[in-house]
Amino acid sequence: MIEPTRDPEAFIRAETRLSAPPHVPEIRLHLADEAVDLWHRTEEELGEMGLPPPYWAFAWAGGQAIARYVLDHPETVRGRTVLDFASGSGIVAIAAAMAGAARVLATDIDRFSLVAIGLNAVANKVTVETTGRDILSSGPAGFDVVLAGDVFYEKPMADRVEPFLKQAQAEGALVLFGDPGRSYLPKAGIEAIAEYRVPVTRAIEDNEVKHTRVWRFL
């Protein structure tokens, strides 16, 4: 068992390596090679059991798809204020900053994620703000673009995220979300604007390539 330093930055640097996600090679992230071992080490580090998976340590298919779309279509975010919801590693936020967004705020409730986003932003020489507040409760006001990668994987999450994203669109934001066919993706009222075959690690997915779409609400 590792000694619990309770220092997220030291933990992230020790347990991950800086590498490029296969679908977005322009970006470098602190990523883990193996999910379960890191999950257990995170629990040891914090002295807690039953923690959620370390989402921040992997480049999920939905996030890679949104990041790819933003880099290929920089006009989507250029000069705009961007919210990256449930940012994880920060891959989408970093892509938005690289594409010329005026301001990027990455939000996640995992404090390890917030530190990882900061480290990853520095590694890519971009500026990304972070917040750990529950933005689902406070609302999406003030953003021109709201991006979300891979957020429909659990029903309780989906039940809160869908109305939040719809509210953002109703208030005038461009809302885009990436999804590789998760169980709780809305079944109606959405349309795909891009499709990708995204390489992922078998440590976190059932296939090495996920057919992933970028969606928007009708």
C-alpha positions as CSV (number, residue, x, y, z in Angstrom):
1,M,0.0,0.0,0.0
2,I,1.3,3.5,-0.9
3,E,1.6,6.0,1.9
4,P,-1.3,8.4,1.8
5,T,0.2,11.8,1.1
6,R,-3.3,13.4,0.5
7,D,-1.5,15.6,-2.1
8,P,-3.5,15.2,-5.4
9,E,-0.8,16.8,-7.5
10,A,1.9,14.4,-6.3
11,F,-0.5,11.5,-6.6
12,I,-1.4,12.3,-10.2
13,R,2.2,12.8,-11.2
14,A,3.2,9.5,-9.6
15,E,0.3,7.4,-10.9
16,T,-0.1,8.6,-14.5
17,R,2.1,9.5,-17.5
18,L,1.8,12.4,-19.9
19,S,0.6,11.0,-23.2
20,A,-1.6,11.9,-26.2
21,P,-5.1,10.5,-26.6
22,P,-5.2,8.6,-29.9
23,H,-8.1,10.6,-31.4
24,V,-6.7,14.0,-30.3
25,P,-2.9,13.7,-30.7
26,E,-2.5,17.5,-30.4
27,I,-3.3,17.3,-26.7
28,R,-1.2,15.7,-23.9
29,L,-2.8,14.5,-20.7
30,H,-1.8,12.8,-17.5
31,L,-3.4,9.4,-18.2
32,A,-3.4,6.1,-16.4
33,D,-2.7,2.7,-18.1
34,E,-4.9,0.6,-15.9
35,A,-8.3,1.5,-14.3
36,V,-8.8,-0.8,-11.4
37,D,-5.3,-0.5,-9.9
38,L,-5.5,3.3,-10.0
39,W,-9.0,3.2,-8.5
40,H,-7.8,1.1,-5.6
41,R,-4.8,3.4,-5.1
42,T,-7.0,6.4,-5.1
43,E,-9.1,4.9,-2.2
44,E,-5.8,4.1,-0.4
45,E,-4.6,7.6,-0.9
46,L,-7.7,9.2,0.6
47,G,-8.3,6.5,3.2
48,E,-11.9,6.0,1.8
49,M,-13.6,3.1,0.2
50,G,-16.4,3.1,-2.4
51,L,-15.1,6.1,-4.3
52,P,-16.2,6.7,-7.9
53,P,-13.8,5.7,-10.6
54,P,-11.0,8.1,-11.4
55,Y,-12.7,9.5,-14.5
56,W,-10.0,12.2,-14.7
57,A,-7.3,9.7,-15.6
58,F,-8.7,8.5,-18.9
59,A,-9.6,10.0,-22.3
60,W,-13.2,8.8,-22.6
61,A,-14.7,8.4,-26.1
62,G,-17.3,11.2,-25.7
63,G,-14.7,13.6,-24.6
64,Q,-12.3,12.7,-27.3
65,A,-15.1,13.2,-29.9
66,I,-16.1,16.7,-28.6
67,A,-12.4,17.7,-28.4
68,R,-11.8,16.5,-32.0
69,Y,-14.9,18.4,-33.2
70,V,-13.9,21.6,-31.5
71,L,-10.3,21.5,-32.9
72,D,-11.6,20.8,-36.4
73,H,-14.3,23.5,-36.1
74,P,-12.6,26.2,-34.0
75,E,-15.4,28.7,-35.1
76,T,-17.6,26.8,-32.6
77,V,-15.8,28.4,-29.7
78,R,-13.5,31.1,-31.0
79,G,-13.9,34.3,-29.0
80,R,-16.6,32.8,-26.8
81,T,-17.1,31.9,-23.2
82,V,-17.2,28.1,-22.8
83,L,-18.3,25.8,-20.1
84,D,-17.0,22.3,-20.1
85,F,-19.3,20.3,-17.9
86,A,-18.1,17.2,-15.9
87,S,-14.6,17.9,-17.4
88,G,-12.7,14.9,-16.1
89,S,-9.2,15.2,-17.5
90,G,-10.0,18.6,-19.1
91,I,-9.6,17.3,-22.6
92,V,-12.6,19.2,-23.9
93,A,-11.7,22.4,-22.0
94,I,-8.2,22.3,-23.3
95,A,-9.4,21.8,-26.9
96,A,-11.7,24.8,-26.5
97,A,-8.8,26.9,-25.2
98,M,-6.5,25.7,-28.1
99,A,-9.3,26.6,-30.6
100,G,-9.4,30.2,-29.4
101,A,-12.1,30.5,-26.8
102,A,-12.1,33.8,-24.9
103,R,-12.6,32.0,-21.5
104,V,-13.0,28.4,-20.6
105,L,-14.4,27.1,-17.3
106,A,-14.1,23.4,-16.5
107,T,-16.3,22.0,-13.8
108,D,-16.1,18.7,-11.9
109,I,-17.0,17.7,-8.4
110,D,-13.9,15.4,-8.0
111,R,-11.0,17.4,-6.5
112,F,-8.5,15.1,-8.1
113,S,-10.0,16.1,-11.5
114,L,-9.6,19.8,-10.8
115,V,-5.9,19.3,-10.1
116,A,-5.5,17.1,-13.1
117,I,-7.2,19.7,-15.3
118,G,-4.7,22.3,-14.1
119,L,-1.7,20.1,-14.7
120,N,-3.0,19.2,-18.2
121,A,-3.7,22.8,-19.1
122,V,-0.1,23.7,-18.1
123,A,1.2,20.8,-20.2
124,N,-0.7,22.2,-23.2
125,K,0.2,25.8,-22.5
126,V,-3.4,27.0,-22.3
127,T,-5.4,28.7,-19.6
128,V,-8.4,26.9,-18.2
129,E,-10.4,28.0,-15.1
130,T,-11.8,25.3,-12.8
131,T,-14.6,25.0,-10.3
132,G,-15.8,22.2,-8.1
133,R,-19.2,23.7,-7.3
134,D,-22.4,21.8,-8.3
135,I,-23.2,23.8,-11.4
136,L,-26.3,21.6,-12.0
137,S,-27.9,23.4,-9.1
138,S,-26.6,26.9,-9.9
139,G,-27.5,26.8,-13.6
140,P,-25.6,27.5,-16.9
141,A,-26.2,31.2,-17.2
142,G,-23.3,33.3,-18.6
143,F,-21.8,31.0,-21.2
144,D,-22.0,31.2,-25.0
145,V,-21.1,27.5,-25.4
146,V,-21.7,24.5,-23.2
147,L,-19.8,21.3,-23.9
148,A,-20.2,17.9,-22.3
149,G,-18.4,14.7,-23.1
150,D,-19.8,11.3,-22.0
151,V,-22.4,12.3,-19.4
152,F,-25.2,9.9,-20.0
153,Y,-23.7,6.8,-18.5
154,E,-25.9,6.6,-15.3
155,K,-29.6,7.4,-14.9
156,P,-29.4,9.7,-11.9
157,M,-26.7,11.7,-13.7
158,A,-28.7,11.8,-17.0
159,D,-31.9,12.9,-15.2
160,R,-30.1,16.0,-14.0
161,V,-27.9,16.7,-16.9
162,E,-30.5,16.7,-19.7
163,P,-32.6,19.5,-18.3
164,F,-29.5,21.4,-17.4
165,L,-28.2,21.3,-21.0
166,K,-31.7,22.1,-22.4
167,Q,-31.8,25.1,-20.1
168,A,-28.5,26.3,-21.4
169,Q,-29.8,26.1,-24.9
170,A,-33.0,27.8,-24.0
171,E,-30.9,30.7,-22.6
172,G,-29.1,31.0,-25.9
173,A,-26.0,28.9,-25.5
174,L,-24.7,26.5,-28.2
175,V,-24.9,23.1,-26.5
176,L,-22.9,20.1,-27.8
177,F,-22.4,16.7,-26.2
178,G,-20.4,13.6,-27.1
179,D,-21.6,10.1,-26.6
180,P,-20.6,6.6,-27.7
181,G,-24.0,5.1,-27.2
182,R,-24.4,5.2,-23.4
183,S,-27.6,3.7,-22.0
184,Y,-29.2,7.0,-20.9
185,L,-28.6,9.1,-24.0
186,P,-31.8,10.9,-24.8
187,K,-33.9,8.8,-27.2
188,A,-35.5,11.7,-29.0
189,G,-35.1,15.4,-29.7
190,I,-31.4,15.2,-30.6
191,E,-29.4,15.0,-33.8
192,A,-25.9,14.0,-34.6
193,I,-23.6,16.6,-36.2
194,A,-20.4,14.4,-36.4
195,E,-19.4,10.8,-36.1
196,Y,-16.1,9.3,-35.2
197,R,-14.5,5.9,-34.5
198,V,-12.6,6.7,-31.3
199,P,-9.8,4.4,-30.1
200,V,-10.0,3.8,-26.3
201,T,-8.3,1.6,-23.8
202,R,-9.9,-1.8,-22.8
203,A,-9.2,-0.8,-19.2
204,I,-12.4,1.3,-19.3
205,E,-14.5,0.2,-22.3
206,D,-15.8,-3.1,-23.8
207,N,-14.2,-2.4,-27.2
208,E,-11.0,-0.9,-28.3
209,V,-12.8,1.4,-30.7
210,K,-16.1,3.2,-29.9
211,H,-18.5,4.6,-32.5
212,T,-19.0,8.0,-31.1
213,R,-21.2,10.9,-32.1
214,V,-21.3,14.6,-31.3
215,W,-24.9,15.6,-30.6
216,R,-27.0,18.7,-30.3
217,F,-30.7,19.2,-29.2
218,L,-33.2,20.0,-31.9
